[in-house]
Amino acid sequence: MIAPHELNASEATAAMREGRLTSVGLVRACLDRIAEREPEIQAWNALDPERALAEARAADEAPSLRPLHGVPVGIKDVIETADLPTAYGSPLYAGACPSLDARCVTLLRAGGAIVLGKTETVEFAAVGRIPPTRNPYDLSRTPGGSSSGSAAAVADRMVPLALGTQTGGSTIRPASFTGLFALKPTFGVTPVDGVRHYAPSLDTVSWFARSVAELDRVAETFGLPSNPDGLRALRIGVFQGPHWEEASNDTRELLDEAVNRLARAGVSSCPIAFEKFDALTAAHEAIMYGEGTASFRPETLRSGDRLHPLLHDIAVNMRGVGPEAMRNAYDLTARLRVAFEARLPETCDAVLTLVAPGKAPDASEGTGDARFNKMWSALGAPCLAFPFGSGGNGLPIGLQLVGVRFSDRRLLAIGQVVSERLGLQCPVPRVLQKGYAH
């Protein structure tokens, strides 16, 4: 019989409705899993087991009508919580306790979710302090950044769902490295009040799960519009993109394999290209670093040399992103957003493309490269990551589907069809022995 902590959110809520599981039983199982695995994975920086169990007991006494009733979730530490510390991954704010929940946390609680704890993040979801979190598939490797703890916690079956954020590639890339499904929704459809900003024109609340159906439950909880039109015969556009040659052979071959398997499953596809997309990565970086200058200026003025040097460099605009570069970047992304959204419905239902150059890198090399994600974040497009293959040594590599803005739940419906046709499932990490892969 499957252990409660191994259930995904859909399975858990079904078991609770049928009386086969209680929220207390699920929360206890997740806490036991954390106690067992956290010394190696280090996904969490704040937990309050007694509060979570008290909320679970209250959930067990109420009708299970809400989409996330009694389901424990993890919250990335750049997202504020009133009953748990929020340090933004930074030693400058260690122990800080906001007075209110972020609006996205309020919505999760209203949907029945129980906040289990805060997950590790790169400092301010930007640069600076790198969290100690390790990839459940190999402790010597990163789970990806900046939503490191959220991805690792869901992948290691510590919690069925977790919130992250994405400014460049901070959700879609960790999902690839840890064998998960994840949604980076359309920019602006999820509230960011109470979320620490890096670049306000790019920052997006996003989430990790172990199936497309779970992603859709969170989308429903956040009030994203449903997909009323249904799906006709799917057409998938296959996009290699401007960084194709920078991907590993294994990763490029996985995209080809996905296309071939979709064809055998009756899903048509065709190559697709977009003009001037080679300039989007640089435009994204100009916006991110330009807006970051304002975001981190208060810290550099208040904290001086206690602020990490990399954050200080952003605050004082060491990259020299001036007004003209910012105007050009905003204008370019606006033009290409219109061109992309005009082209896509005429050609295909969604774009299939790479997530990362390859498998998760060694932890000593950082949290991975976001170059395959930045163009989509710049466009504000919804992105759905899904597990697909292996980069050697059993390390996951994912792919992503991209849609036009405000088609989030249609993209999830497409992703559900792709998942079913390809028989996609999240891989299960090996039970790591003490000392393994150090």
C-alpha positions as CSV (number, residue, x, y, z in Angstrom):
1,M,0.0,0.0,0.0
2,I,1.3,3.4,-1.0
3,A,2.5,5.6,2.0
4,P,0.5,8.8,2.5
5,H,3.5,11.1,1.9
6,E,3.9,9.5,-1.6
7,L,0.3,10.5,-2.6
8,N,0.0,13.5,-4.9
9,A,-2.6,16.1,-4.0
10,S,-5.3,14.7,-6.2
11,E,-4.9,11.2,-4.7
12,A,-4.8,12.6,-1.2
13,T,-7.9,14.7,-1.4
14,A,-9.8,11.7,-3.0
15,A,-8.6,9.5,-0.1
16,M,-9.8,12.1,2.4
17,R,-13.2,12.4,0.8
18,E,-13.6,8.6,0.9
19,G,-12.6,8.4,4.5
20,R,-9.4,6.4,3.8
21,L,-7.1,9.2,5.0
22,T,-7.2,12.2,7.3
23,S,-5.4,15.4,6.9
24,V,-3.7,14.7,10.2
25,G,-2.4,11.4,8.9
26,L,-1.1,13.1,5.7
27,V,0.6,15.9,7.6
28,R,2.2,13.5,10.0
29,A,3.5,11.3,7.2
30,C,5.0,14.4,5.5
31,L,6.6,15.5,8.7
32,D,8.0,12.0,9.3
33,R,9.4,12.0,5.8
34,I,11.0,15.4,6.4
35,A,12.5,14.2,9.7
36,E,14.0,11.2,7.8
37,R,15.4,13.0,4.7
38,E,15.9,16.7,5.7
39,P,19.5,16.1,7.1
40,E,20.5,15.2,3.5
41,I,18.2,17.2,1.3
42,Q,18.0,20.5,3.4
43,A,14.9,21.8,1.6
44,W,13.4,23.7,4.5
45,N,14.4,26.7,6.6
46,A,11.3,27.0,8.8
47,L,8.8,24.4,10.0
48,D,6.0,24.5,12.7
49,P,4.7,21.0,13.1
50,E,2.4,21.7,15.9
51,R,0.6,24.6,14.1
52,A,0.3,22.4,10.9
53,L,-1.2,19.5,12.9
54,A,-3.6,21.9,14.6
55,E,-4.8,23.1,11.2
56,A,-5.0,19.5,9.9
57,R,-7.2,18.6,12.9
58,A,-9.5,21.5,12.0
59,A,-9.6,20.4,8.4
60,D,-10.7,16.9,9.4
61,E,-13.6,18.4,11.2
62,A,-14.8,20.4,8.2
63,P,-16.4,19.2,4.9
64,S,-13.8,18.4,2.3
65,L,-15.3,20.6,-0.5
66,R,-12.3,22.8,-1.3
67,P,-9.8,21.9,-4.0
68,L,-6.8,21.6,-1.7
69,H,-8.7,20.6,1.4
70,G,-6.2,19.4,4.1
71,V,-3.2,19.2,1.7
72,P,0.1,20.4,3.1
73,V,2.2,22.8,0.9
74,G,5.6,24.3,1.0
75,I,6.1,28.1,0.5
76,K,9.3,29.6,-1.0
77,D,11.0,31.8,1.5
78,V,10.6,35.0,-0.6
79,I,6.9,34.7,-0.1
80,E,5.7,36.2,3.2
81,T,3.8,34.2,5.9
82,A,2.3,35.6,9.0
83,D,2.9,32.5,11.2
84,L,6.3,31.5,10.0
85,P,9.5,33.6,9.5
86,T,10.3,35.0,6.1
87,A,14.0,35.8,5.6
88,Y,14.0,36.0,1.8
89,G,16.9,33.6,1.9
90,S,19.1,36.3,3.3
91,P,21.0,36.5,6.6
92,L,20.0,40.2,6.7
93,Y,16.4,39.2,7.5
94,A,17.0,36.1,9.6
95,G,14.1,35.6,12.0
96,A,12.0,38.3,10.4
97,C,8.2,37.7,10.9
98,P,5.8,39.6,8.6
99,S,2.4,40.6,10.0
100,L,0.4,39.3,7.0
101,D,0.4,36.5,4.6
102,A,1.2,37.2,0.9
103,R,-2.0,37.2,-1.1
104,C,-1.0,34.0,-2.9
105,V,-0.7,32.3,0.5
106,T,-4.1,33.7,1.5
107,L,-5.6,32.1,-1.6
108,L,-4.0,28.7,-0.9
109,R,-5.3,28.7,2.7
110,A,-8.8,29.7,1.4
111,G,-8.6,26.7,-0.9
112,G,-8.0,24.4,2.0
113,A,-4.2,24.1,2.0
114,I,-2.1,23.8,5.1
115,V,1.2,25.6,5.1
116,L,3.7,23.1,6.3
117,G,6.8,25.4,6.2
118,K,9.1,27.7,4.3
119,T,11.5,26.3,1.7
120,E,15.0,27.3,0.9
121,T,15.8,29.9,-1.8
122,V,18.7,31.7,-3.4
123,E,19.0,35.0,-1.6
124,F,16.1,37.3,-2.6
125,A,15.5,34.8,-5.4
126,A,18.4,36.5,-7.2
127,V,22.0,36.0,-6.3
128,G,24.1,36.0,-3.2
129,R,23.6,33.2,-0.6
130,I,23.1,29.9,-2.3
131,P,20.9,27.5,-0.3
132,P,22.3,24.2,1.0
133,T,19.6,22.2,-0.7
134,R,20.6,19.1,-2.6
135,N,19.0,17.2,-5.5
136,P,17.2,14.1,-4.2
137,Y,18.6,12.2,-7.2
138,D,22.2,12.9,-6.4
139,L,23.3,14.8,-3.3
140,S,26.3,16.2,-5.1
141,R,24.1,18.1,-7.5
142,T,21.8,21.2,-7.3
143,P,18.1,20.9,-7.5
144,G,18.2,24.2,-9.4
145,G,17.6,27.8,-8.3
146,S,16.2,29.9,-7.1
147,S,13.2,27.8,-6.0
148,S,15.6,25.1,-4.7
149,G,13.8,24.0,-1.6
150,S,10.3,23.9,-3.1
151,A,11.5,21.7,-6.0
152,A,13.5,19.3,-3.8
153,A,10.7,19.0,-1.2
154,V,8.1,18.0,-3.8
155,A,10.5,15.7,-5.6
156,D,11.6,13.9,-2.4
157,R,7.9,13.3,-1.4
158,M,8.2,15.6,1.6
159,V,5.1,17.5,0.5
160,P,2.8,17.1,-2.5
161,L,2.8,20.8,-3.6
162,A,5.0,23.9,-3.2
163,L,5.0,27.5,-4.4
164,G,8.0,28.9,-6.1
165,T,8.7,32.1,-8.1
166,Q,10.2,32.8,-11.5
167,T,12.0,35.9,-12.7
168,G,14.2,34.1,-15.3
169,G,14.0,30.3,-14.9
170,S,13.6,29.8,-11.2
171,T,10.7,27.3,-11.4
172,I,10.8,25.6,-14.8
173,R,14.5,24.8,-14.5
174,P,14.4,23.2,-11.0
175,A,11.4,21.2,-12.2
176,S,13.6,19.8,-15.0
177,F,16.4,19.0,-12.6
178,T,14.2,17.2,-10.1
179,G,11.7,15.4,-12.4
180,L,8.6,17.4,-11.7
181,F,5.7,19.1,-13.3
182,A,5.6,22.9,-12.8
183,L,3.6,25.8,-14.1
184,K,5.0,29.3,-14.5
185,P,1.7,31.1,-15.3
186,T,1.1,34.1,-17.4
187,F,2.8,37.2,-15.8
188,G,0.3,39.0,-13.7
189,V,-2.4,36.4,-13.2
190,T,-1.2,35.4,-9.7
191,P,-0.9,38.1,-7.0
192,V,2.6,39.2,-6.0
193,D,1.6,41.3,-3.0
194,G,3.8,40.1,-0.1
195,V,6.4,38.5,-2.5
196,R,9.9,39.9,-2.4
197,H,10.5,41.6,-5.7
198,Y,13.6,41.2,-7.9
199,A,12.3,42.6,-11.2
200,P,8.6,43.6,-10.9
201,S,8.0,43.4,-14.7
202,L,9.1,39.7,-14.6
203,D,8.5,38.2,-11.1
204,T,5.8,35.5,-11.2
205,V,4.4,33.2,-8.5
206,S,4.5,29.6,-9.7
207,W,4.2,26.1,-8.4
208,F,5.5,22.5,-8.4
209,A,3.6,19.3,-8.4
210,R,3.8,15.6,-9.4
211,S,1.0,15.7,-12.1
212,V,-0.7,18.1,-14.4
213,A,-4.0,17.6,-12.6
214,E,-2.4,18.9,-9.4
215,L,-1.1,22.0,-11.2
216,D,-4.6,22.6,-12.4
217,R,-6.0,22.4,-8.8
218,V,-3.7,25.2,-7.8
219,A,-4.7,27.2,-10.9
220,E,-8.3,26.7,-9.9
221,T,-7.5,27.9,-6.4
222,F,-5.9,31.0,-7.7
223,G,-9.0,31.7,-9.8
224,L,-7.4,31.3,-13.2
225,P,-10.1,31.1,-15.9
226,S,-11.1,27.6,-17.0
227,N,-10.7,26.2,-20.5
228,P,-14.2,26.3,-22.0
229,D,-13.4,25.5,-25.6
230,G,-12.1,22.0,-25.2
231,L,-9.3,20.7,-27.5
232,R,-9.3,19.8,-31.1
233,A,-6.6,17.6,-32.7
234,L,-3.5,19.0,-31.2
235,R,-0.7,20.7,-33.2
236,I,2.6,21.2,-31.4
237,G,5.2,23.6,-32.7
238,V,8.8,22.4,-32.0
239,F,11.1,25.3,-31.3
240,Q,14.9,24.8,-31.0
241,G,15.6,28.4,-30.2
242,P,18.6,30.6,-30.2
243,H,20.6,28.6,-27.6
244,W,20.1,25.2,-29.3
245,E,23.8,24.6,-29.9
246,E,24.5,25.3,-26.2
247,A,22.5,22.3,-25.1
248,S,24.0,18.8,-24.5
249,N,23.5,16.1,-27.1
250,D,21.4,14.1,-24.7
251,T,19.0,17.1,-24.2
252,R,18.7,17.8,-28.0
253,E,18.0,14.1,-28.6
254,L,15.2,14.1,-25.9
255,L,13.4,16.8,-27.8
256,D,13.6,14.7,-31.0
257,E,12.4,11.6,-29.0
258,A,9.4,13.5,-27.7
259,V,8.4,14.6,-31.2
260,N,8.6,11.0,-32.4
261,R,6.7,9.6,-29.5
262,L,4.0,12.2,-29.9
263,A,3.7,11.4,-33.6
264,R,3.2,7.7,-32.7
265,A,0.5,8.8,-30.2
266,G,-1.4,10.7,-32.8
267,V,-0.2,14.3,-32.0
268,S,1.1,16.2,-35.0
269,S,4.0,18.6,-34.7
270,C,6.1,20.8,-37.0
271,P,9.2,23.0,-36.6
272,I,8.5,26.6,-35.8
273,A,10.7,29.7,-35.6
274,F,10.2,33.2,-34.5
275,E,12.1,36.2,-35.9
276,K,14.5,38.2,-33.6
277,F,14.1,35.8,-30.7
278,D,17.9,35.7,-30.4
279,A,17.7,39.2,-28.9
280,L,15.2,38.3,-26.1
281,T,17.7,36.8,-23.6
282,A,19.7,40.1,-23.6
283,A,16.5,42.1,-23.3
284,H,15.3,40.0,-20.4
285,E,18.6,40.6,-18.6
286,A,18.5,44.4,-19.2
287,I,15.1,44.5,-17.6
288,M,16.0,42.2,-14.8
289,Y,19.2,43.9,-13.8
290,G,17.8,47.4,-14.5
291,E,14.8,46.8,-12.2
292,G,17.0,45.0,-9.7
293,T,19.0,48.2,-9.2
294,A,15.9,49.8,-7.6
295,S,14.9,46.6,-5.8
296,F,18.2,46.2,-3.9
297,R,19.1,49.8,-3.4
298,P,17.5,50.0,0.1
299,E,19.6,47.0,1.3
300,T,22.8,48.4,0.1
301,L,22.0,51.8,1.7
302,R,20.9,50.2,5.0
303,S,23.2,47.2,5.3
304,G,26.4,48.5,3.6
305,D,29.1,45.8,3.4
306,R,26.8,43.2,5.0
307,L,25.0,42.9,1.7
308,H,26.4,40.2,-0.5
309,P,28.8,41.7,-3.1
310,L,26.8,40.3,-6.0
311,L,23.6,42.0,-4.8
312,H,25.6,45.1,-4.1
313,D,26.7,45.1,-7.8
314,I,23.1,44.9,-8.9
315,A,22.1,47.7,-6.6
316,V,24.8,50.1,-7.9
317,N,24.2,49.0,-11.5
318,M,27.7,47.6,-12.1
319,R,26.4,46.2,-15.4
320,G,25.7,49.7,-16.6
321,V,22.1,49.2,-17.7
322,G,21.0,52.7,-18.7
323,P,17.7,54.3,-19.7
324,E,18.2,53.7,-23.4
325,A,18.9,50.0,-22.8
326,M,15.8,49.7,-20.6
327,R,13.6,51.5,-23.2
328,N,14.9,49.3,-26.0
329,A,14.4,46.1,-23.9
330,Y,10.8,47.0,-23.0
331,D,10.0,47.9,-26.6
332,L,11.6,44.8,-28.1
333,T,9.8,42.5,-25.7
334,A,6.5,44.2,-26.4
335,R,6.9,43.9,-30.1
336,L,7.9,40.2,-30.0
337,R,5.1,39.4,-27.6
338,V,2.6,40.7,-30.1
339,A,4.4,38.8,-32.9
340,F,4.5,35.6,-31.0
341,E,0.9,35.6,-30.0
342,A,-0.2,36.5,-33.5
343,R,1.8,33.6,-35.0
344,L,1.1,30.9,-32.5
345,P,-2.7,30.3,-33.0
346,E,-2.2,30.2,-36.8
347,T,0.5,27.6,-36.5
348,C,0.1,25.4,-33.4
349,D,-1.6,25.1,-30.1
350,A,1.6,25.2,-28.0
351,V,5.3,25.3,-28.4
352,L,7.5,22.4,-27.3
353,T,11.0,23.4,-26.4
354,L,14.0,22.8,-24.1
355,V,14.2,23.8,-20.4
356,A,17.9,23.7,-19.7
357,P,21.2,22.9,-21.3
358,G,21.2,19.5,-19.7
359,K,21.0,17.7,-16.4
360,A,21.5,19.3,-13.0
361,P,25.1,20.5,-12.6
362,D,27.3,19.8,-9.6
363,A,26.3,21.9,-6.6
364,S,29.7,23.6,-6.6
365,E,28.9,25.1,-10.0
366,G,25.8,27.0,-8.9
367,T,22.1,26.4,-9.4
368,G,22.1,26.1,-13.2
369,D,21.7,28.2,-16.3
370,A,18.4,30.0,-17.1
371,R,19.2,30.9,-20.7
372,F,16.4,28.6,-22.1
373,N,13.8,30.2,-19.9
374,K,14.5,33.9,-20.0
375,M,12.9,34.6,-23.4
376,W,9.6,33.1,-22.2
377,S,9.7,35.0,-18.9
378,A,10.4,38.2,-20.9
379,L,7.3,37.5,-23.0
380,G,5.2,36.8,-19.9
381,A,4.1,33.6,-21.4
382,P,2.8,30.6,-19.5
383,C,5.2,27.7,-19.3
384,L,4.5,24.1,-18.3
385,A,7.5,21.9,-17.4
386,F,7.1,18.1,-17.5
387,P,9.6,15.2,-16.8
388,F,10.6,13.4,-19.9
389,G,14.0,11.6,-19.8
390,S,17.3,11.1,-18.2
391,G,20.7,12.8,-18.6
392,G,22.7,9.9,-17.4
393,N,23.2,8.4,-14.0
394,G,19.4,8.5,-13.5
395,L,19.3,12.4,-13.4
396,P,16.0,13.8,-14.8
397,I,15.7,16.2,-17.7
398,G,12.5,17.8,-18.5
399,L,10.9,19.7,-21.5
400,Q,8.4,22.5,-21.5
401,L,5.3,23.6,-23.3
402,V,4.7,27.3,-23.9
403,G,1.4,29.1,-24.7
404,V,0.1,32.5,-25.3
405,R,-0.7,34.8,-22.3
406,F,-3.9,34.1,-20.4
407,S,-4.2,30.6,-21.8
408,D,-2.9,28.9,-18.7
409,R,-5.6,26.3,-18.1
410,R,-5.8,25.6,-21.8
411,L,-2.0,25.0,-21.7
412,L,-2.6,22.7,-18.7
413,A,-5.3,20.8,-20.7
414,I,-2.8,20.4,-23.6
415,G,-0.2,19.3,-21.1
416,Q,-2.7,16.7,-19.7
417,V,-3.2,15.2,-23.2
418,V,0.6,15.2,-23.8
419,S,1.1,13.6,-20.4
420,E,-1.5,10.9,-21.1
421,R,-0.2,10.2,-24.6
422,L,3.4,9.9,-23.5
423,G,2.6,8.1,-20.2
424,L,4.5,10.7,-18.2
425,Q,5.2,10.2,-14.6
426,C,7.5,11.8,-12.1
427,P,10.5,9.5,-11.4
428,V,11.1,8.4,-7.9
429,P,14.5,9.2,-6.3
430,R,16.6,6.4,-5.0
431,V,16.6,6.0,-1.2
432,L,20.0,7.6,-0.7
433,Q,22.3,5.9,1.7
434,K,24.2,8.0,4.2
435,G,27.3,9.3,2.6
436,Y,26.0,8.7,-1.0
437,A,27.3,11.0,-3.7
438,H,29.1,13.4,-1.4
